[in-house]
Amino acid sequence: MPLDWQRVFELLPKATFQTIYMVFFSTIFACIIGLPFGTLLFCASPAGLRPRRLFYNTLSRIVNLLRSFPFIILMIIIMPISRFLIKTSVGPTAVIIPLSIAAAPFVARLVEQAIQEVDYGVLTAARAMGSTNFQIIYKVLLPEALPALVSSLALTIITLIGYSAMAGALGGGGLGDMAIRFGYYGFHWEVTAAAVIVVLILVELVQAAGTIISRRLLVKR
């Protein structure tokens, strides 16, 4: 079929906006859910503030199970929840719910790992000064782990960009929907190529921003 670049330029802005919209809000909700659980995982771990072996093993296995769940299947399972909450199971807004749930355990594990990288001597010094566990978490551990947390955030956003593209296969909208519906099924390779290029650009921008911010935080620390 003949190239239709006018069609590409008509579809691309809206699809890009939908992808950014989905990823932005799902990142916020995933962090709201994942940050407390990641902190809880660290605190209950053998090297944490209050080790609880049974609790840690149980929560860790739940997080691992949710992380390994295929996103397409998870999205299908969560569709009734989206339909109940916002009266629809298609479109960018509906996809935010499964995206957030899929990314939350991923965020939790990254937060746990970021906090574990903090020098144990800092934790010991905070305890010696009589800080409570709450003060140690929010005034010592999280600020010290901030560079790693920023890198983790960038990785989460990149993962969600990929998830949002897969959501297009189920009517989620965005660049994935554009590539599949108008490119693949419409036999317009230029539409698919344009969507892929924009996804790659978004990923590179997020990765570059995460690296720059993380390095500056490391210098200032």
GIJOZI-V83738 format. One record per helix or strand. SS is the DSSP state (~ for helix, > for strand). FROM is the first residue (numbers start at 1). TO is the last residue. If there is no record, write none. Layout:
ss = [SS/SS]
from = [FROM/FROM]
to = [TO/TO]
This chain:
ss = [~/~/~/~/~/~/~/~/~]
from = [5/53/71/92/120/133/146/174/189]
to = [44/67/86/116/128/144/170/184/220]
